[in-house]
Structure formats: C-alpha cells, structure tokens
Amino acid sequence: MPNHAPLIPTDNPEIDLFDRARLIKRWRHGSESFFFRHERSGRLKAVSDGTKVRYRRKDVYDFEGGQPPSGMKEAYQSDLITQATAARLCSVASSYILTAARRGELPTRRIGSAYRFVPAEVEAWQQRRFLNRKSMKNRKKPADE
C-alpha cells in the first residue's frame, strides 16, 4: 500500500477533499488498481486522516491536466462528461470531438488515457464553433473581375 501524506486538520474551507467513490463518479472512470498505479507513480497525491484516503481538489485538478482557467472555477467543480456525451451534446460524431480535443481546439481533461470534458467548456466550444460557421456562411464572396 502506498504511503499517504497525513491530513492536517484545518479550518480552511478552500481545502476540498474527494474520496475515491466521488472521483470515480466525477470521472466515470477508475478502479482500485487505477488509483494504486497513479498514487505509486506520484501523479495522484493522496492524503489520509488515518481511516480514509482522500484527494485534495488542487491535486485532482493537477492530475486531470491543470487548474481551471480564471472565471471557470465553479464550472470545473461539476462532474466531467465522456467523449460520447460531448458528441451527443454537440450533434457531431464522437471522432470529431476526439480530433478537436487532440488539436487543442476543445479543452479537455485527461484521466489516465481517457479524455473527459467540462460541460461548460463543451458548451462554450460549441457556441464558438457555431459562430465561426455562421460567419463563414455570411461572408461575401469577392466579385470576379
């Protein structure tokens, strides 16, 4: 069993903790062996109060790919959605979502090798994509000389 850092009691409400069950629900991914591998490699940092293993929000965000952008902290607290769910929300193929994520056009979170998405980021991306398509359609073609 990996060594877990002791959880120091604090009155600071900024330190939110997740247990494994909550992270599995958030990520729609994970198992005991998944947590063990990533704790052992040092990519996922666990803390313990002596009875239960938990994970700090900051450490979870770092594991997923980084802290939320400014102004998006609240949105990043929601559960993440899968590639298939994002595709259904945007009415596009799942492969299109994956391609956009790999190109960096669609902000993504990585949970191991799985791609996950913040619902608010998918919605914002879809709106930007729709506006770009609409503006391209409305653009006047240059007159042929």
N, C-alpha and C positions, 0 to 999 in steps of 0.2 A: 504494500500500500504506500503511495507517495506521501511524503511529509507535507502537511498543510500548515500554512502560517497561522499562528493563533489569532483569533478575532479579539481585538482590543475593544472593550465596551466604550461607546461614545454616545454623546447626546446630539451628535451632528446628524440632522435629517438628510443631508446630502449623500450620506453613505447608504445607498440602497443595496440590498442583498438579494440574490436569486438562489434558489435551491435547484437541484438537478431537474426535478419534475417541472419546474417553471421554465427552465431553459429548453427542455425537450418540447414543451408546448409552444414556446416562443419561436423556436427554430423549425419545428415539425421535423426534427432530426435528432438523433443521438441515442446512445446506449451506455451502459456501464463501461464497456471496453472503449468506446469513443472518448468518454471523459478521462479514463485512465491513461490512454495514449497521449492525449493532449496535455494533461497535467504533468505527466512524466517528461514530455519534451519541453515543458516550460512555456508553451504557447497559451495555456489556460491556467490562470492562477487561482487556486482555491484557498479559502480561509476556513477555520473551524472554531467553533465555540466549545469543542470537546465532545459534543454529541452529534452535531450535524455539519456536513460540508456545504459551504455556500460560496458564492462568487460575487465580487463587487461589480456594480454596474460599469464603472470605468474600465475594469479588466475585461468584462464581457464585450464592451464596445471595441476595445483594442483587439481582442481575439477576432471579432467579426470584420475588422478592417479599418477601424479608426473611430474617433469621437464624432458625434453628429456635427454637421455644419451649424454655424450660428443661426439662430432663429428656428431650428428644426429639432431642438431637444425634446419637446413634447411629442412630436411625430415619431421619433425614434424609440419611444417607450412602448409603442404598440407591438403586437406580435408581427413577425415577418411573414411574408407570403411566398409561396413557391413560384417557380417559373411558369408552371401551368396555370396557376391562378392569375398571375400577372398577364398572361396571354389572353385569358378569358376577359379580364377587365378592359383590355385594350383592343379586343376583337382582332387579334393578329395571331399568327402561328407561334407556337412555343419556341421554335427555332429562331424566329425573328427577335424574340425577347433575349435569348441567349446571345445572339450575334450583337445586339445593341449593348448588352452588358459587357461583352468581351472587348468591344471597341471603345468602351468608356462613355458611350452616349447615355446610357441608363445607369444611374448609381446603383450599386449592388453591395451586398454583404456576403462574405464567404464563410461558410460553416464547414470546415474541412474542405472537401472538394465540391460541396453543394452550393449553388447560388441561391440566395434569398434576397427579398426586396422589401423595402419600407413602403407600405401602401401610399403614403403621401408623396413619396418620391416618384412612384409609378404614375400617380395621377398628374403630377407636375410635368413629368416627361411626356405623357400623352397629350397634355394641353400644348406644350411647346411643339411637339411633332405635328399636331393638328393645325396650329397657327402657321407653321412653316409650309405645310402642304397647301393651305388655303392661300397664302400669299404668293406661292409659286403659280397657282392656277390663275390668280387675278393679275399677274404681271403681264403687261402688254408686250406683244412680240414686236421687235423692231421692224419698221416698214422696209420692204425690199426695194432697193433702188435700181 
